[in-house]
Amino acid sequence: RVERFAPAPARAAGPDPGFEVVLARSGRTVVVEPDVSVLDAVRGAGVEVLFSCTEGTCGTCETEVVAGEPEHRDSVLTEEERAAGETMLICVSRCRGRRLVLDL
């Protein structure tokens, strides 16, 4: 068991271009601007999402990825979970492409 009191050092990440997130349950599309987290963009669109730390250390906002490739920036998922790309922590992680489909 690991408990983190601060996020792990940030992994080298490229630029943060904006991208689209499709909410699979409603079919709505939310634009995530470069300086906004997926969590904040989705909440700004009126979607209720569980969250706590907003630093990628608690795992509360872990969300299923239906399509697209997440760029993981959290301290929770294992390397195997990151490679599988089936979930992501939407408070800190981004998209490697132009579009993600999430189970929201």
QUIMO-V518780 format. One line per field, one symbol per residue. psi: psi as a letter, one per 30 degrees, with the letter a starting at -180 (. if undefined). burial: + if it has 9 or more other ideal C-beta (glycine too) atoms within 8 Angstrom, else -. A space follows every 10 residues. Layout:
psi=???
burial=???
This chain:
psi=kkkkflllkk lkkalilllk kkjeefglkk kjlegkleee eeefggkkkk ldegggfffe gkkkkelljl jkglgeklee eeeegflljf fflakfbfkk kli.
burial=------+--- --------++ ++++-----+ ++----+++- +++-+-+-+- +-+-+++--- +++-+--+-+ ++++-++--- ++----++++ +++++---++ ++-+
